[in-house]
Amino acid sequence: MNRKRKILVSAYACEPLKGSEPAVGWNWVLQMAKRNEVYVITRANNQQVIEENLPKEVASNITFYYYDTPSFIKKLKNKDKGLYLYNFVWNIGLLPLAKRIIKEHQVDYTMHLTFGSIWMPTFLSLLKVSFIWGPIGGGECIPKLFIKAMPFRQRLVQAMRYVLNATTMFNPFIFLSSCKAVAILARTSNTADAIPFCFRSKVRLILETAMEDDIFAYKKQRTDTDIIQMVISARLIAIKNIPTVIKSLKYIPQNKKYHLTIIGTGPEKNTIENEIKRNNCGDRVTIIPFMPRQEALKELEKADIFIFPSLKEGGSWALMEAMAMGLPVICLNWAGMAISTNDNSAIRLPVTNPKQMPKDMATAICELIDNPKLRETIGNAAREQIKANFNWETKGIFMLHLFDELEYKK
């Protein structure tokens, strides 16, 4: 059945040569354009870089349309949380253009791709074309027992997320998109479980994130020192759970030779520094401010262990980068981490409670410090996990099978 379908994609973020959401938009539409005719609505300020980098092999199958709101609306982006309101308005404003594209090209499917969250509405579902929603996230919550360990504001936010997830049936935006969609692509089982029960048969699990082939040029480098280098790379915010790692250090015997480097910037820096002082481990921990991606990757090449203690993620670029480089990973067996890793490619900690987790973390760290062969085995498995399952080609194959399945059911 592998005929060319005509697909209209709204991709607010869609740029080559970048990571995160822009990379998701760019790589997903390129993969779909290998086998289909794809029409992409994206932001006008993406035009030059897209036209300069569009691969010749798919250029005939992909057409970009550039849309932006009036300038007075664009000013919203520069305000606190303004991006969300601006994105909402942008998704409404593109509808006339979407209707014209559908009419001109007899589009088979519409798809809402980037900034996919069940809490950020799309209006493509209102159009009279088969609608694919996602990949979407937003249903991910931190484990309930960790809510009390959060700062007060985060406690309110995280508790409210559980309430919102339990009441999605009554959210008109979520209900309408779920009802109209022929398929719902959810990043994690947490988001899948937040979809109203009567529509969960439409859900397919897939992380939107993948790694480009260039990442495999980076690889852990052997060092002459016998000090085990551990690295965390993350925004310094409460849900990243970095204080748990600091607390774990007091359970590691003093004769173990290690150093922890934290790469990141954010509002929780003072909290982390205070935790370092409380645990008297300042000589074992260094905090480095956020750095450009290439510099951070070179820093990771010097590491022996990558620790990713986050309590709530979809697809994490930092985690996948470390895995692609062959670093053994310690993370939680929870949310997106449970999908990105398996039992061979990471030490996955059970979700317990704030008192037990530092002890579990310390046990995992000691196991890796003491066993170079285990570090190598897990690191090699992590690298192969990304190569095999989290490359961009797998996204195109996934969509090919999805289209075949949807058309078989018609």
Summary of the structure (lengths in Angstrom):
residues: 410
radius of gyration: 22.2
end to end distance: 12.7
largest distance: 70.9
contacts: 1342
relative contact order: 0.11
helix: 51%
strand: 17%
